Amino acid sequence: MRTTIDPRKLAVTVALLSLGIVFVLPFAWMLSASFKLEGEVFAYPIRWIPTEWIGFSNYEKVWFGDHPFWRYYWNTILVTAATTAISCTVSAMAAYGFSKIQFPAGRWLFFIVLATFMVPQEGILVPQFVLYRMIGLFDSHWGLILLNSFSVLGTFMLRQFFMGVHNEFIESAKIDGAGHLRIFWRIAFPLVKPAIATYAILRFIWTWNDYKNPLIFLRTDGLFTIQLAMQKFTSINGEFYSLIMAAAVSAILPLLLIFVVGQKRVIEGIALGGVKG
């Protein structure tokens, strides 16, 4: 059988491929510069492959130099992992409660929670700062974790998926004597795993890239996250772009790995939202 090529599809494919290459080029240049000597970083025309291979010496200076990145990496992994785990758990339980448990004024309470999403973070920044100073959570990782552990957006997003779980499953479990906590963990939670995985990836990326909250609520250098470390590293090594590119690649790499590993779950979550109801 002869296959015919649709010119329109071919043109769209070529256009998207070209656009994808344009978006990838800055990262490719950054990766290439991180393996170069300083004199080759801004060579013209661009030398994508270094003329002199220096191995991972730039990364060694970044990770184990005067301001070791491994310490800031550990801080960021700790804060991001704890925030993601707590936020997913709290948002999922709240979403289940608002979607599957009938109680007086439940709908109005959900509207009140949703209305808080309209309040900009900058509007509550000063009260948060004063409160954290009063209760002793200022300049601590736990304070930073609690700031992002309760998400109105996560609750709203997961509630839409929990509403797609048929009530027959819930009623059957109640007849068998199961309580809401057991129904949540054994029945509802597994059915919306793709949606929770999608939110977990988004929460991980948001927390990893967070710059404002660590800047305001952290003062001790040993507690800094990777975003504050990047700003500090850039101000100290502003003339050494090869080291800055190595630090930038190190900061971005975990996000790429998380997305590649969780890409299947993201697609499942989108598909689940498409057929929900």
N, C-alpha and C positions, 0 to 999 in steps of 0.2 A: 504494500500500500504506500502510495506517495503522500507525504505530509506537506501540507501547504503552510507557508509562513505568512501570518497576518502582519502586514507592514505597520499597522498602528501599534500592535503589541510589541513588535520589534523596536519601534521608535521609543515607546514608553520604557522598555527594558534598558535600552542604551542610555536614555536620559537619567533613569534612576541609578544605573551603574556609575555614570559620570558624576552624579551628585554625591553618591556614596564615597567615591574616591576623593572628591573635594573635601568632604567632612573628615576623612581619615588622614589626609595629608598632614595637618598640624600635629596629630599624635605621632605619626611616623617620623616627622622631623624632630619632635621632642625626644622620642626613643633613640633616634640616631645621634642626636647631640649629647645624650647622656653617656655615650661610649666614646666620645671624642676628646682630644686635647683641646684646651681652651682656644688655641689659635685657629682651630678648624671649624669652630661652631658657626661663625658668620662668614665662612669662605664663600665666594661667588665665582662661578655658579655653585649651587648647593652640592656638596659631596654626601650623598646618602650613605655610602659605605666609608667609614674612616680609613684614611691612608695608612695610619699607624694604629694597630690594635693594642689597646691598653687594658683590655679585660674589664673587670669589675672594680677597678681602682676608684672610680668616682663614687660608686655605690658604697664601697668600704669607708670612704671618707664621710659620706652622709650618715651611714648607719652606726659607725663606731668612732666618729671624730670627737671634737670638743663638745658638740651638742648631739649626742647619739639619738638617732631616730627610733631605735628599737624601744626606748622608754616611752616616747610619745605614741608609738604604734600600740604598745600594750595598753596605755591609758585609753586610747580611742576604741580598741577592740573591747575592752571591759565595759566602757560606757555604752557603746553601740549595741553590743550583744544583750546587756541587761535591759536597756531601754526597749529594744525590739521584743524581747521575750515578755516583759511586763505589759507593754502596750498592746501586743496581740492578745494576750490573755484577758486583760481588762476590757478591751474593745469587743472581743468576741462574746464575753459573758454579758456585757451590757447590751450588745446587739441581740443576743438570744432573749434576754429579758424583755426588751422592748417589742420584739416581734412575736414571741410565743407565750408569754405570760400575761394574762389579763388581770389588771388590777386598777382600782379607782384612779382616775386622773392620769393614767399611763400615757395616753396620747398627748395630753397637755405637758406632762413632764418631759416627754421626748422633744416637743416643740421648744421648750425652755432650754434644754440642752443644745438643741440645734441652733437656737438664737445666739448662744455664746460664740458660735463660729463667726458671727459678724463683727465681733469685737476684735480689733487689730491687736496683735501681740504688743506693739509699742505702747498701747493704751494701758496695759496692766504691768508694764515692765518695772516701773518705780514701786508699786505695791509689792510685787514679787521680791524685789531687791530688799526692801525694808523687812518683809516677813522672813526671808531667809537669814538675814542678819540677826533677827530676834530669836529664831528657833535653832540657830547653830548649824544650818545647812549651807551657809555661804562658804565658798572656797573648799568644796568637797565634791567627790564624784557622785555620792548619793544624791546631793542636791541637783546636780546636772541630770542624773538619771530620772528623777521624779518630774523634772520640768517637761519632759517629752513623753512620759509614760501614759498620759491620759489624753486621748485624741478624739475630738468630736468627729473629725472626718473619718477616722477608722471605724467609729461606732456606726455612723450613718452608712458607710460603704458596706460593712459586713451585715448590717440589718437588712439591706436589700437582698442579700443572698440567703439569709436565714428565713426570710419570708417565702422563699422558693421551696423550702423544705415542707413537704406535705404534712398537714396536721394529723393525718391518719397514723403516721409513724409515732407521733407524740402520744396520741390517745391510746395506741396499742401498748406502748411502754407503760403508761399510767395504769392500764388495766392489769399489767403484770406486776404492779407494785413498785415501779421505779419512780424515784423522785426527780425533780428538775435537774439537780446536779448530775445525777447518773445519766439522765436523758441527754444532757448537754455533751458530756464527755464521750458517751458510747454511741450516740445516734446522730445528733445534729452536727457536732464538730467534725466527724469524718466526712460527712456529706458536703461540707463547704471548705474542705482542706485547700483546694486550688485558690479560692478567694483569700483565705487567710495567708497562704504562701505569697500571693501577689502583694497583699498589704505588708507582709513582713519584709519583702524585698524593698518596697517603697520606703518603709520606716527605717530600714537599715541605711539606705542611700541618704535620706534626709538627715538622719542623725550623724552619719559619717561626715557629711558636708557642712554640718552646722558650725557656723563661725561666731554668730552674734552671742549666743548664750554662754559658750566658754569664755569669750572675751569679757563678758560682764560679770560672770559668777565665779571665775577662777582667778586667783592671784599668784599662787605658788607655781614656780616653774616646773617642779616635779610632777604636777597634776595636769599640765597642758595636754591638749589633744593635738591631733595631726594638723588641723587647720591653723591653730596658733603657732605650732612649730614651723609650718611653712612660712608664715609671715615673719617670724623671728629669724629663720634661716635666710630668707631673702634679704632682710635688712642687714644681716651680718656679712653675707657672701654675695652682695649685689653685683660685684664685678666678675664673679665666676659663674657664667651661665651654664657651663657643663655640669657643675654641681647642682645648680638650681633645677636643671632638667632632670637629673637623676632623682632629686627629691620629689619632683612633681610626678614622675613615673611611679615612684614608690607609693605616693598618696593615691593615685588613680587605680593602680593594679587591683586592689581588693574589690573595688566596685565592678570592674570588668569581670572578675572571677565570679562574683556573686550573681551577676546578670547572666553569664553563660551557664552557670550551674542551675539557676532558677528559671531559665527561659521557658522550659517546658511547662512549669507550673503557672507562669504568667499567661501563656497561651491557653492553658486549661481554664484559668480563671476568667479570661475574656470569653471563651466558648461557653462556660457555665452561665455567665451573665447574658449571653446572647439567646440561650434557650430557656432561661429561667421563667417559671410561671406556667 
